[in-house]
Amino acid sequence: MNIREFYLETYPTDELGLELNTEATFIGLFVKLIEGADMYEYIGVADSIVRERCFERIAYMWDISYDFVYQLWINN
C-alpha cells in the first residue's frame, strides 16, 4: 500500500489525500528522511498535518518513536 492509498483509507475526509504522490511509499519516505531529501516534494503535499500522520505511520511500521522519525527530518 502506498502513502496515498493509506491516507485516503485512514483519513477519508482530508481532501489533501487526493494530492499525494501516487508513487510515494512509506519505505521510500523513510529513505528520503535518512538521506535528508525534501520529504514534502516526495509525498507531493506540503502540509504539517499530513507530515505528522506520515511520521506516525512510519513510527508504527518500524516500531520506533515518533520523535526519532521527527529528528531525522528536523536535523537534515
TILO-655821 format. One line per 3 residues: number of its first residue (from 0); their letters; for each residue x, y, z of C-alpha. Coordinates in steps of 0.25 Angstrom, whole numbers. Example, Ala and Ser with C-alpha at 12.3 -4.5 7.8 and 13.67 -1.06 7.14 Angstrom:
% TILO-655821
0) AS) 49/-18/31 ~ 55/-4/29
% end
This chain:
% TILO-655821
0) MNI) 0/0/0 ~ 6/14/-4 ~ 4/26/5
3) REF) -7/32/-3 ~ -15/19/-2 ~ -13/18/13
6) YLE) -16/33/15 ~ -29/32/7 ~ -34/20/14
9) TYP) -30/25/28 ~ -34/40/26 ~ -45/40/16
12) TDE) -50/54/19 ~ -36/60/17 ~ -36/65/3
15) LGL) -21/67/3 ~ -20/52/1 ~ -24/53/-13
18) ELN) -12/61/-16 ~ -2/51/-10 ~ 8/45/-20
21) TEA) 3/32/-25 ~ 17/26/-25 ~ 21/30/-11
24) TFI) 23/19/-1 ~ 26/19/14 ~ 39/11/11
27) GLF) 43/22/1 ~ 39/33/10 ~ 47/27/21
30) VKL) 59/26/12 ~ 57/41/8 ~ 57/45/22
33) IEG) 70/37/25 ~ 76/44/12 ~ 72/58/17
36) ADM) 63/60/4 ~ 51/69/3 ~ 40/60/8
39) YEY) 29/69/4 ~ 34/68/-10 ~ 34/53/-9
42) IGV) 20/52/-4 ~ 14/63/-12 ~ 8/71/-1
45) ADS) 14/82/8 ~ 5/81/20 ~ 9/79/34
48) IVR) -3/70/38 ~ 0/61/26 ~ 14/60/30
51) ERC) 11/57/45 ~ 1/46/40 ~ 12/40/31
54) FER) 22/41/42 ~ 13/34/52 ~ 11/23/42
57) IAY) 26/21/40 ~ 28/20/55 ~ 17/10/56
60) MWD) 22/1/44 ~ 36/1/49 ~ 33/1/64
63) ISY) 41/13/66 ~ 37/26/73 ~ 31/38/66
66) DFV) 42/46/72 ~ 52/38/65 ~ 46/40/51
69) YQL) 43/55/54 ~ 58/57/58 ~ 62/50/45
72) WIN) 54/61/38 ~ 58/73/46 ~ 73/70/46
75) N) 74/70/31
% end
